């Protein structure tokens, strides 16, 4: 019937239809063989700075690095449950100081070197002792021993109930081939070589590294665990999200891992679908000292206006939830969630009595979600008489705000931790000396409670203290939690088991678990 309809058309129409048929057939040819040949094509928004698992805080490239390298433990996909990886089991001493790991048998590095306890010790010592960027993950480890080839014993300087979380972090310590470290040391502990090369135990090998252009991972057919579905992962660097979307629709890539416009997620073209999962991607406002919000009445009025319940659907549709506390919802489910005031008329009266209130919001990133949130909050603030403006901070400027002579009144940023223990949130973002305590503000009483909570192993008791400290940070007006946004990946229909993990930065598909199911 379709061929008959084609033959009965006039010559010009037949020519047009033929072109359309050939185009459709060509697109099918361009897509189907990719899956048949076992190739997955993924774009990265930003280039890979370094492939060294110890010496860079990569975000977009974690899916590649953590499929080439492995640690002792990891978070299970879709949760914050800790499971074994290169360690099949472990014990913790009663005093909380000694961790004994029993290693998986029969593992080899990509260069054929046997994996054993000595290799773990060598890699962990490299990270801890060589001044590398991620050394802090092992800063509390005082002693490392390998009593035999399949056992690693780590002794801490003081009890640290968050230690297993640190080992499970996507940035946690990985194990590198000791032969590669020896062969490529070059007087700098192989940091130069490992920038663009890799030698791990993971399900994929780094096969090609063309900085700024293309990266290729090849399946490790000798992998000790479950074999990946795809034989090859082809990674391209495509900074422009609109170009990624066009390429996805044309079938030349297989997913847009992050930054797909939320407004377009409910009307995707045919052949595309969404995979979404809970994530530790909370958007917060950090408040500078001596801002208009130091006035408790003004702060209450501002909180009334920017209440995220008023704009969350406009910004993120169904792909976000209200933040319940100063910790990501996945990390801690509070007994008494933080609540925003709701009386807009009272807020208007406060501002009218107070006089002109002006606020400047600094945006940590130029990503569309930041400007969308800012625009919605600015409109809400205008409704109670507060004039607010927003601007995108220069790259890196958020990290120096405490020394900035003219900082914004509010910093809008994502405050995602590097592990799933509440200590990793409180100590980094809110406590005195926290590396991401952006304005350097301090609530000593809350910090003391955080210190107390950090020594507890009973999760319910621990979380009650963290929640109490969180309310104190919020009530002191130094941080305002807004929304927790889901991890959202748009991809070709048929891709399943993306292995998204809450602690990972958004869009990090697990290449070891993802598969295509026609």
C-alpha positions as CSV (number, residue, x, y, z in Angstrom):
1,X,0.0,0.0,0.0
2,X,2.8,2.5,0.9
3,X,4.6,1.7,-2.4
4,X,1.4,2.1,-4.4
5,X,0.8,5.5,-2.8
6,X,4.3,6.5,-3.7
7,X,3.9,5.4,-7.4
8,X,0.7,7.2,-7.9
9,X,2.2,10.6,-6.9
10,X,3.4,13.2,-9.5
11,X,7.1,13.1,-10.4
12,X,8.0,16.1,-8.1
13,X,6.1,14.5,-5.2
14,X,7.8,11.1,-5.9
15,X,11.2,12.8,-5.8
16,X,10.4,14.5,-2.5
17,X,9.1,11.2,-1.0
18,X,12.1,9.3,-2.2
19,X,14.4,11.8,-0.5
20,X,12.4,11.5,2.7
21,X,12.5,7.7,2.5
22,X,16.3,7.7,1.9
23,X,16.8,10.1,4.8
24,X,14.8,7.9,7.2
25,X,16.6,4.8,5.9
26,X,19.9,6.6,6.4
27,X,19.0,7.5,10.0
28,X,18.1,3.9,10.7
29,X,21.4,2.8,9.3
30,X,23.3,5.4,11.3
31,X,21.6,4.3,14.6
32,X,21.0,0.6,14.5
33,X,24.5,-0.6,13.7
34,X,25.9,1.3,16.6
35,X,24.0,-0.9,19.1
36,X,24.6,-3.9,16.9
37,X,28.3,-3.2,17.1
38,X,28.2,-2.6,20.8
39,X,29.1,1.2,20.7
40,X,27.6,3.8,23.1
41,X,28.2,7.4,22.1
42,X,28.1,10.0,25.0
43,X,28.8,13.7,24.9
44,X,30.5,15.6,27.7
45,X,29.7,19.3,28.3
46,X,33.2,20.0,29.6
47,X,36.6,18.6,28.7
48,X,38.4,16.1,31.0
49,X,41.0,17.9,33.0
50,X,42.8,14.8,34.2
51,X,42.2,11.1,34.2
52,X,44.3,10.7,37.4
53,X,41.9,9.3,40.0
54,X,43.8,10.9,42.8
55,X,44.6,14.3,41.5
56,X,41.5,16.0,40.1
57,X,38.0,16.8,41.2
58,X,36.4,15.8,37.9
59,X,32.6,15.9,37.7
60,X,31.3,15.1,34.2
61,X,34.0,12.5,33.6
62,X,33.4,10.4,36.7
63,X,31.5,7.8,34.7
64,X,34.6,7.2,32.6
65,X,37.2,7.3,35.4
66,X,35.2,5.1,37.7
67,X,34.6,2.5,35.0
68,X,38.4,2.3,34.4
69,X,39.4,2.3,38.1
70,X,37.9,0.7,41.1
71,X,38.1,1.1,44.9
72,X,37.5,-1.3,47.7
73,X,33.8,-0.3,48.1
74,X,31.1,1.7,46.3
75,X,27.6,3.0,46.5
76,X,25.0,0.7,45.0
77,X,23.3,2.1,41.9
78,X,20.2,4.1,42.9
79,X,21.0,4.3,46.6
80,X,23.5,5.3,49.2
81,X,23.9,1.7,50.4
82,X,27.6,0.7,50.6
83,X,28.6,-2.6,48.9
84,X,31.8,-4.3,48.2
85,X,33.8,-3.8,45.0
86,X,37.5,-4.9,45.1
87,X,36.8,-5.8,48.8
88,X,34.3,-8.7,49.1
89,X,33.9,-8.2,52.9
90,X,35.3,-6.2,55.8
91,X,35.2,-5.8,59.6
92,X,35.5,-2.8,61.8
93,X,37.1,-3.1,65.3
94,X,35.0,-2.3,68.3
95,X,37.0,0.9,68.9
96,X,36.2,2.1,65.4
97,X,39.9,2.5,64.5
98,X,40.8,-0.6,62.5
99,X,39.2,-1.6,59.2
100,X,40.1,-5.0,57.8
101,X,39.3,-5.6,54.1
102,X,39.2,-9.0,52.4
103,X,39.9,-8.7,48.7
104,X,38.3,-10.3,45.7
105,X,40.4,-13.1,44.2
106,X,41.5,-13.4,40.6
107,X,41.5,-9.7,39.7
108,X,44.1,-8.3,37.2
109,X,45.0,-4.8,36.1
110,X,44.6,-3.9,32.5
111,X,48.3,-4.5,32.0
112,X,48.1,-8.0,33.3
113,X,49.6,-7.2,36.7
114,X,47.9,-9.2,39.5
115,X,45.8,-7.3,41.9
116,X,46.7,-7.8,45.6
117,X,46.9,-6.1,48.9
118,X,50.3,-4.6,48.2
119,X,48.8,-2.8,45.2
120,X,46.1,-1.3,47.4
121,X,48.7,-0.1,49.9
122,X,50.9,1.4,47.1
123,X,47.9,3.3,45.6
124,X,46.6,4.5,48.9
125,X,50.0,5.7,50.0
126,X,50.3,7.6,46.7
127,X,47.1,9.4,47.3
128,X,47.7,10.2,51.0
129,X,51.4,11.1,51.0
130,X,52.1,12.8,47.7
131,X,50.3,16.1,48.1
132,X,47.6,15.2,45.6
133,X,44.3,17.1,45.4
134,X,42.2,14.2,46.8
135,X,44.6,13.3,49.6
136,X,42.1,14.4,52.3
137,X,40.0,11.2,51.8
138,X,42.8,9.3,53.6
139,X,44.1,12.0,55.9
140,X,42.9,10.1,59.0
141,X,44.6,6.9,58.0
142,X,47.7,6.4,60.3
143,X,48.8,3.0,59.2
144,X,48.3,0.6,56.2
145,X,49.3,-3.0,56.3
146,X,49.0,-6.1,54.1
147,X,49.3,-9.1,56.4
148,X,48.8,-11.3,53.3
149,X,48.1,-10.9,49.6
150,X,44.3,-10.8,50.1
151,X,44.0,-8.7,53.2
152,X,44.3,-4.9,53.8
153,X,44.3,-3.4,57.3
154,X,43.8,0.4,57.7
155,X,44.2,2.0,61.1
156,X,42.7,5.4,61.7
157,X,44.0,8.2,63.9
158,X,40.6,8.7,65.5
159,X,37.2,7.0,65.1
160,X,35.5,8.2,61.8
161,X,32.1,6.6,61.2
162,X,32.0,8.3,57.8
163,X,35.2,6.5,56.7
164,X,33.4,3.8,54.6
165,X,31.4,6.6,52.9
166,X,34.7,8.3,52.0
167,X,36.0,5.1,50.5
168,X,32.7,4.7,48.5
169,X,32.7,8.3,47.2
170,X,33.0,8.6,43.4
171,X,36.1,10.6,44.2
172,X,37.3,8.0,46.8
173,X,40.6,6.2,46.6
174,X,41.0,3.9,43.6
175,X,43.7,1.2,42.9
176,X,46.2,1.8,40.2
177,X,48.5,-0.8,38.7
178,X,51.8,-0.7,40.7
179,X,53.7,-1.6,37.5
180,X,52.3,1.5,35.8
181,X,53.2,3.6,38.8
182,X,56.8,2.3,38.7
183,X,57.2,2.5,35.0
184,X,55.9,6.1,34.6
185,X,56.9,7.7,37.9
186,X,59.1,10.3,36.3
187,X,59.9,11.8,39.6
188,X,56.3,13.1,40.1
189,X,54.6,9.8,41.2
190,X,53.2,9.3,37.6
191,X,51.0,12.4,37.8
192,X,52.1,13.5,34.3
193,X,51.5,10.1,32.7
194,X,48.2,9.6,34.5
195,X,46.7,12.8,33.2
196,X,46.1,11.2,29.9
197,X,46.7,7.5,30.5
198,X,45.1,4.9,32.9
199,X,45.7,1.4,34.2
200,X,43.0,0.1,36.5
201,X,41.0,-3.0,37.1
202,X,37.6,-1.8,35.9
203,X,35.2,-3.1,33.3
204,X,36.7,-0.7,30.7
205,X,40.1,0.3,29.5
206,X,41.1,3.8,28.4
207,X,41.9,3.2,24.7
208,X,42.1,6.8,23.2
209,X,42.6,10.2,24.8
210,X,42.4,13.2,22.4
211,X,42.1,16.2,24.7
212,X,39.2,18.5,23.8
213,X,38.0,16.1,21.1
214,X,37.4,12.5,21.8
215,X,37.9,9.8,24.3
216,X,37.3,6.0,23.8
217,X,36.9,3.3,26.4
218,X,37.2,-0.4,25.3
219,X,35.5,-3.2,27.1
220,X,37.9,-5.2,29.4
221,X,37.1,-8.7,28.2
222,X,39.1,-10.1,31.1
223,X,37.1,-8.2,33.7
224,X,36.7,-10.2,36.9
225,X,33.1,-9.1,37.4
226,X,30.0,-8.9,35.2
227,X,30.9,-8.1,31.6
228,X,29.5,-4.8,30.2
229,X,27.0,-4.9,27.4
230,X,28.8,-2.4,25.2
231,X,32.2,-3.1,23.7
232,X,33.1,0.5,23.3
233,X,32.2,3.9,24.8
234,X,32.9,6.9,22.5
235,X,32.9,10.2,24.3
236,X,32.9,13.5,22.5
237,X,33.2,17.0,23.9
238,X,30.1,19.1,23.0
239,X,29.9,22.2,25.2
240,X,26.7,23.5,23.5
241,X,23.6,21.8,24.9
242,X,21.6,22.7,21.8
243,X,24.1,20.9,19.7
244,X,23.9,17.9,21.9
245,X,20.1,17.9,21.5
246,X,20.4,18.1,17.7
247,X,22.9,15.3,17.6
248,X,20.7,13.1,19.8
249,X,17.7,13.8,17.5
250,X,19.8,13.0,14.5
251,X,21.0,9.7,16.0
252,X,24.7,10.6,16.1
253,X,24.9,10.4,19.9
254,X,22.8,8.2,22.2
255,X,22.1,10.5,25.2
256,X,22.2,14.0,26.6
257,X,23.3,13.2,30.1
258,X,22.6,16.6,31.7
259,X,21.3,20.1,31.2
260,X,18.4,19.1,28.9
261,X,15.9,21.9,29.3
262,X,13.3,20.9,31.9
263,X,10.5,22.7,30.0
264,X,11.1,20.3,27.1
265,X,11.1,17.1,29.0
266,X,7.3,16.6,28.7
267,X,7.3,16.8,24.9
268,X,10.3,14.8,23.7
269,X,10.5,13.8,20.0
270,X,9.7,10.3,19.2
271,X,12.4,7.8,19.8
272,X,13.6,9.6,23.0
273,X,12.8,9.0,26.6
274,X,13.9,10.1,30.1
275,X,15.6,8.2,32.8
276,X,15.4,10.0,36.2
277,X,16.6,9.2,39.6
278,X,17.0,10.8,43.0
279,X,20.2,12.8,43.4
280,X,22.2,14.9,45.8
281,X,21.8,18.1,43.8
282,X,20.4,20.6,46.2
283,X,20.2,24.3,45.3
284,X,20.9,26.5,48.2
285,X,21.3,30.2,49.0
286,X,24.3,31.2,51.1
287,X,23.9,34.6,52.8
288,X,26.8,37.0,53.3
289,X,27.3,38.6,56.7
290,X,25.9,42.2,57.1
291,X,23.3,41.7,54.4
292,X,19.7,43.0,54.7
293,X,18.8,39.5,55.9
294,X,20.6,40.1,59.2
295,X,17.4,41.8,60.2
296,X,15.2,38.9,61.4
297,X,12.0,40.5,60.2
298,X,13.4,41.2,56.7
299,X,14.8,37.7,56.5
300,X,11.3,36.3,57.4
301,X,9.7,38.4,54.7
302,X,12.3,37.4,52.1
303,X,11.9,33.7,53.0
304,X,8.1,34.2,52.5
305,X,8.7,35.5,49.0
306,X,11.2,33.0,47.8
307,X,9.4,30.0,49.3
308,X,10.3,27.3,46.7
309,X,6.9,25.8,46.9
310,X,5.8,28.8,44.9
311,X,8.1,28.2,41.9
312,X,9.5,24.7,42.0
313,X,7.1,23.4,39.3
314,X,7.8,26.3,37.0
315,X,11.5,25.7,37.2
316,X,11.7,21.9,37.2
317,X,8.3,20.4,36.6
318,X,8.1,17.0,38.2
319,X,11.8,16.5,38.4
320,X,12.6,18.2,41.7
321,X,11.4,18.1,45.3
322,X,11.4,20.7,48.1
323,X,14.5,20.5,50.3
324,X,13.6,19.3,53.7
325,X,16.7,20.4,55.5
326,X,20.2,21.7,54.9
327,X,21.2,18.2,53.9
328,X,20.1,16.5,50.7
329,X,16.8,14.6,51.0
330,X,18.5,11.3,50.0
331,X,21.0,11.7,52.8
332,X,18.8,12.6,55.7
333,X,15.0,12.5,56.1
334,X,14.3,15.0,58.9
335,X,11.7,14.5,61.6
336,X,11.0,18.2,61.5
337,X,11.5,19.6,58.0
338,X,12.4,23.2,57.6
339,X,9.3,25.3,56.8
340,X,9.1,28.6,55.0
341,X,6.6,31.3,56.2
342,X,3.6,31.8,53.9
343,X,1.9,35.1,54.8
344,X,2.7,37.3,51.8
345,X,0.6,40.2,53.1
346,X,2.6,40.3,56.3
347,X,5.8,40.2,54.3
348,X,4.7,43.1,52.2
349,X,3.9,45.1,55.4
350,X,7.4,44.4,56.8
351,X,9.1,45.6,53.7
352,X,6.8,48.7,53.4
353,X,7.7,49.6,57.0
354,X,11.4,48.9,56.6
355,X,11.8,50.9,53.5
356,X,13.9,50.1,50.4
357,X,15.4,46.6,50.4
358,X,17.8,45.7,47.6
359,X,19.4,42.3,47.1
360,X,22.1,41.1,44.8
361,X,22.2,37.4,43.9
362,X,25.4,35.8,42.6
363,X,24.9,32.8,40.4
364,X,27.6,30.1,40.7
365,X,27.1,29.0,37.1
366,X,25.7,30.2,33.8
367,X,23.8,26.9,33.5
368,X,20.1,27.6,32.6
369,X,18.7,26.3,35.9
370,X,20.5,29.0,37.9
371,X,19.1,31.9,35.9
372,X,15.6,30.2,35.9
373,X,15.6,30.0,39.7
374,X,16.9,33.5,40.0
375,X,14.3,35.0,37.7
376,X,11.5,33.3,39.6
377,X,12.8,34.4,43.0
378,X,13.3,38.0,41.7
379,X,9.7,38.1,40.5
380,X,8.5,36.8,43.9
381,X,10.6,39.3,45.8
382,X,9.2,42.1,43.7
383,X,5.7,41.1,44.7
384,X,6.5,42.1,48.3
385,X,8.5,45.2,47.4
386,X,12.1,43.9,47.4
387,X,14.2,44.8,44.4
388,X,16.6,42.0,43.5
389,X,19.1,41.5,40.7
390,X,21.3,38.6,39.7
391,X,24.5,38.1,37.8
392,X,26.7,35.1,36.9
393,X,29.9,35.1,39.0
394,X,33.2,34.7,37.1
395,X,34.7,31.2,37.0
396,X,36.0,30.3,40.5
397,X,34.8,33.5,42.1
398,X,32.4,31.7,44.4
399,X,35.3,30.1,46.2
400,X,36.8,33.5,47.2
401,X,33.7,35.3,48.3
402,X,34.9,35.5,51.9
403,X,37.8,37.7,50.7
404,X,35.7,39.7,48.2
405,X,35.3,43.3,49.2
406,X,32.0,43.6,47.4
407,X,30.3,40.2,47.3
408,X,26.7,39.5,46.4
409,X,24.2,39.4,49.2
410,X,23.2,35.8,48.3
411,X,25.1,33.0,46.5
412,X,22.9,30.6,44.6
413,X,24.8,27.4,44.2
414,X,24.5,23.6,44.2
415,X,25.7,22.3,47.6
416,X,26.3,18.6,46.7
417,X,28.5,16.6,49.1
418,X,31.3,14.2,47.9
419,X,29.9,11.3,50.0
420,X,26.6,10.3,51.6
421,X,27.3,10.8,55.3
422,X,25.9,14.0,56.8
423,X,29.4,14.9,58.1
424,X,30.5,15.4,54.5
425,X,27.8,18.1,54.1
426,X,28.1,19.9,57.5
427,X,31.9,19.9,57.7
428,X,32.3,21.1,54.2
429,X,29.6,23.8,53.8
430,X,28.5,25.0,57.2
431,X,31.2,24.4,59.9
432,X,34.1,26.7,60.7
433,X,36.9,26.1,58.3
434,X,34.7,24.3,55.8
435,X,36.3,24.5,52.4
436,X,33.0,25.4,50.8
437,X,31.7,27.6,53.7
438,X,31.5,30.3,51.1
439,X,31.2,33.4,53.3
440,X,33.1,31.9,56.3
441,X,30.2,32.3,58.7
442,X,30.3,30.4,61.9
443,X,27.7,29.0,64.4
444,X,29.9,27.5,67.2
445,X,27.0,25.8,69.0
446,X,26.0,24.0,65.8
447,X,29.6,23.1,65.0
448,X,29.9,21.4,68.4
449,X,26.8,19.3,67.7
450,X,28.2,18.3,64.4
451,X,31.4,17.2,66.1
452,X,29.4,15.1,68.5
453,X,27.2,13.6,65.7
454,X,30.3,12.7,63.8
455,X,31.4,10.2,66.5
456,X,28.1,8.2,66.5
457,X,27.4,4.9,64.7
458,X,23.7,4.7,65.5
459,X,22.2,6.3,62.4
460,X,18.9,7.5,64.1
461,X,20.8,9.1,67.0
462,X,23.4,10.6,64.6
463,X,20.8,12.0,62.2
464,X,18.8,13.6,65.1
465,X,21.9,15.6,66.0
466,X,22.7,16.6,62.5
467,X,19.1,17.7,62.0
468,X,19.4,19.8,65.1
469,X,22.6,21.5,64.0
470,X,21.0,22.1,60.5
471,X,18.1,24.0,62.0
472,X,20.6,26.2,63.9
473,X,22.5,27.0,60.6
474,X,19.2,27.9,59.0
475,X,17.8,29.9,61.9
476,X,21.1,31.9,62.1
477,X,20.4,33.0,58.5
478,X,23.6,31.6,56.9
479,X,22.0,29.1,54.5
480,X,18.6,28.7,52.9
481,X,17.9,25.3,51.3
482,X,15.6,25.4,48.3
483,X,15.1,22.4,46.1
484,X,16.7,18.9,45.4
485,X,16.8,18.3,41.7
486,X,16.7,14.8,40.2
487,X,19.3,13.3,38.0
488,X,17.8,13.5,34.5
489,X,19.2,11.8,31.4
490,X,17.5,12.0,28.0
491,X,18.4,9.2,25.7
492,X,17.4,7.0,22.8
493,X,14.6,4.5,23.6
494,X,16.0,1.1,24.5
495,X,18.8,2.2,26.8
496,X,18.2,0.7,30.3
497,X,20.1,0.2,33.5
498,X,21.9,3.5,33.5
499,X,23.2,2.9,37.0
500,X,22.7,6.5,38.2
501,X,23.9,7.0,41.8
502,X,22.6,9.8,44.1
503,X,26.1,10.8,45.2
504,X,27.5,11.1,41.7
505,X,27.4,14.4,39.8
506,X,24.4,14.4,37.5
507,X,24.5,12.6,34.2
508,X,27.2,10.1,35.1
509,X,25.9,6.9,33.4
510,X,27.5,3.7,34.6
511,X,29.0,2.3,31.5
512,X,29.4,-1.1,33.2
513,X,25.6,-1.5,33.8
514,X,24.0,0.3,30.9
515,X,22.6,-1.8,28.1
516,X,20.4,-1.7,25.1
517,X,17.1,-3.6,25.1
518,X,15.3,-3.5,21.7
